Amino acid sequence: MPERGRVRRERLRSGLLVCLLAGIVAEAAAAPPFFPANATHGQALAGVCLACHGPLNPPIGAPPVHPPKLAGQRPEAIFLALLAYQRGTRVSPIMAPIAAGLSLQDMRDLGAYLAAGGPVHPPTAAGADTWAHEKVHRDCAPCHGETGMGEMWGIPVLTGQNRDYLLSALTAFRDGSRREPTMGPIAARLTPQEVEQLVDYFSRQTHLRLAP
């Protein structure tokens, strides 16, 4: 029986990974070719972004939630997020008007600048003896890795992210207000307590490029 359970979990992981990769490939394929990212041009466009996502990173909204940290994020994840806001597959009254005026090359350049070189892997996972760590291995690690860094093109970095942002995002996936074919089914199985434990786990991981 334990072996059957392990096989079922591995099949689930493989299926979720295939679904996620298919979605990423579809988004990328829908975008016409663009030139290599130009971080200098991204810097010229980033003034409006840095007001929320820069070093001050003030909480916004009601209830107030810190915007996600972007320094050290995967550049392609920023590009895909902007593309989703522009196409309406990801909804935000703040981000949609900003993304609406950007070209695909602008989004690519912003990703290169705001990520500031991309992720740097932390040495080890913090809290390896916790329940959340076991949950991460079962449901999150196939895409996001043990510490939330991930390995694949377009996968967002969770390591050291603002706790309230992670809580807001995972709760939205859980209740269906943020729609995503991979994250939705995973989050729907979580209890509110499990959501809290997972965001605690990922937010306390260390990341050299994500500023406090």
C-alpha positions as a printed Julia matrix, in Angstrom:
212×3 Matrix{Float64}:
   0.0    0.0     0.0
   2.74   2.56    0.79
   4.3    1.82   -2.6
   0.96   2.38   -4.36
   0.6    5.68   -2.54
   4.05   6.75   -3.64
   3.28   5.86   -7.25
   0.02   7.81   -7.15
   1.83  10.85   -5.73
   4.49  10.65   -8.43
   1.83  10.43  -11.13
   0.06  13.44   -9.65
   3.3   15.41   -9.6
   4.02  14.49  -13.21
   0.52  15.44  -14.3
   0.62  18.79  -12.54
   4.05  19.53  -13.98
   2.87  18.73  -17.5
  -0.17  21.0   -17.06
   1.96  23.85  -15.74
   4.52  23.55  -18.52
   1.76  23.38  -21.13
   0.31  26.64  -19.81
   3.67  28.38  -19.8
   4.5   27.18  -23.3
   1.09  28.3   -24.55
   1.58  31.81  -23.14
   5.06  32.05  -24.6
   3.97  30.67  -27.97
   1.15  33.21  -28.17
   3.66  36.05  -27.99
   5.42  37.07  -31.22
   9.24  37.04  -31.29
  11.04  39.86  -29.51
  14.6   41.09  -29.19
  16.78  40.07  -26.21
  15.81  41.82  -23.02
  17.24  45.31  -22.52
  17.5   46.11  -18.81
  18.5   49.72  -19.54
  15.24  50.28  -21.39
  13.45  48.46  -18.56
  14.94  50.92  -16.07
  13.54  53.83  -18.08
  10.06  52.28  -17.87
  10.2   51.17  -14.24
   9.39  54.37  -12.37
   5.72  53.52  -11.89
   6.67  49.96  -10.88
   9.19  50.97   -8.23
   6.64  53.08   -6.38
   5.14  49.8    -5.12
   7.72  47.12   -5.92
  10.86  49.08   -5.06
  12.87  49.16   -1.81
  10.1   50.88    0.2
   7.56  48.23   -0.86
   4.58  49.86    0.96
   1.41  47.86    1.68
  -1.55  48.85   -0.5
  -5.24  48.06   -0.79
  -7.9   47.2     1.77
  -6.92  45.25    3.72
  -3.36  46.45    3.02
  -1.03  43.85    1.5
   2.6   44.3     0.47
   3.11  43.99   -3.3
   5.42  41.13   -4.25
   9.16  41.72   -4.1
  10.59  41.6    -7.62
  14.36  41.95   -7.08
  15.67  38.41   -7.44
  12.49  37.21   -9.11
  12.75  35.16  -12.3
  12.59  37.71  -15.18
  10.33  35.45  -17.24
   7.86  35.25  -14.35
   7.55  39.04  -14.38
   7.05  38.99  -18.14
   4.33  36.33  -17.92
   2.57  38.15  -15.07
   2.46  41.4   -17.08
   1.22  39.5   -20.12
  -1.55  37.91  -18.06
  -2.62  41.3   -16.67
  -2.68  42.76  -20.19
  -4.77  39.89  -21.57
  -7.14  39.82  -18.61
  -6.33  36.26  -17.56
  -5.06  37.72  -14.29
  -7.2   40.47  -12.78
  -5.99  43.54  -10.88
  -7.48  47.04  -11.01
  -3.99  48.42  -10.36
  -1.88  46.29  -12.68
  -4.25  45.99  -15.66
  -4.04  49.69  -16.7
  -0.27  49.65  -16.29
   0.18  46.51  -18.39
  -2.29  47.71  -21.04
   0.14  50.29  -22.4
   3.18  48.0   -22.62
   4.51  46.24  -25.68
   5.75  42.68  -25.37
   9.31  43.98  -25.6
   8.57  46.48  -22.82
   7.42  43.61  -20.58
  10.54  41.63  -21.4
  12.77  44.63  -20.62
  10.95  45.38  -17.36
  11.42  41.79  -16.26
  15.15  42.02  -16.92
  15.52  45.25  -14.94
  13.19  44.54  -12.02
  14.59  41.05  -11.44
  18.07  42.57  -11.12
  19.9   39.47  -12.31
  17.37  36.85  -11.31
  17.32  34.38   -8.43
  20.24  33.19   -6.34
  19.77  29.82   -4.67
  19.86  29.74   -0.86
  22.09  26.99    0.6
  19.47  24.96    2.45
  15.79  24.93    3.35
  14.82  26.43    6.69
  12.39  24.5     8.86
  13.16  21.07    7.4
  11.48  19.28   10.31
   8.1   20.99    9.97
   4.81  19.65    8.65
   4.94  22.34    5.97
   8.21  20.95    4.66
   6.56  17.56    4.05
   3.61  19.28    2.35
   6.01  21.25    0.19
   7.75  18.06   -0.92
   4.43  16.48   -1.86
   2.6   19.33   -3.57
   4.91  22.3    -4.2
   8.43  21.01   -4.9
   7.75  19.61   -8.41
   7.46  23.19   -9.68
   8.67  25.54   -6.93
  11.44  23.41   -5.45
  12.16  22.68   -1.8
  12.85  26.31   -0.9
  10.52  28.05   -3.34
  13.21  28.86   -5.9
  11.94  26.6    -8.67
  14.07  25.58  -11.63
  11.98  26.14  -14.74
  11.45  29.04  -17.12
   8.65  31.27  -15.89
   8.17  29.7   -12.47
   7.9   32.52   -9.89
  10.29  32.58   -6.94
   8.49  32.22   -3.58
  11.6   32.24   -1.4
  11.6   35.05    1.15
   8.54  36.68   -0.4
   6.3   38.97    1.65
   4.21  36.77    3.91
   1.0   38.76    3.48
   1.37  38.67   -0.32
   1.84  34.88   -0.31
  -1.16  34.52    1.99
  -3.3   36.7    -0.27
  -2.23  34.83   -3.41
  -2.66  31.32   -2.02
  -6.02  32.22   -0.48
  -7.16  33.61   -3.83
  -6.11  30.4    -5.58
  -7.95  28.43   -2.91
 -11.26  30.3    -3.18
 -11.12  30.6    -6.98
 -10.91  34.39   -7.15
  -7.51  33.97   -8.83
  -7.81  31.37  -11.56
  -4.92  29.17  -12.61
  -5.31  25.57  -13.84
  -2.38  24.18  -11.84
  -2.54  26.15   -8.6
  -6.33  26.11   -8.28
  -6.77  22.37   -7.66
  -3.74  22.23   -5.33
  -4.87  25.18   -3.22
  -8.47  23.95   -3.09
  -7.34  20.93   -1.07
  -5.69  23.07    1.61
  -7.32  24.05    4.88
  -6.92  27.67    6.05
  -4.43  26.42    8.66
  -2.38  24.65    5.99
  -2.35  27.83    3.9
  -0.95  29.72    6.9
   1.73  27.08    7.5
   2.84  27.05    3.87
   3.17  30.82    3.61
   5.1   30.83    6.88
   7.45  28.24    5.41
   8.17  29.99    2.1
   8.36  33.52    3.52
  11.07  32.56    6.02
  13.37  30.97    3.44
  16.49  33.06    2.84
  17.23  34.67   -0.5
  20.29  36.84   -1.13
  18.55  39.17   -3.61
  15.16  39.69   -1.98
  15.55  42.75    0.22
  13.75  42.89    3.6
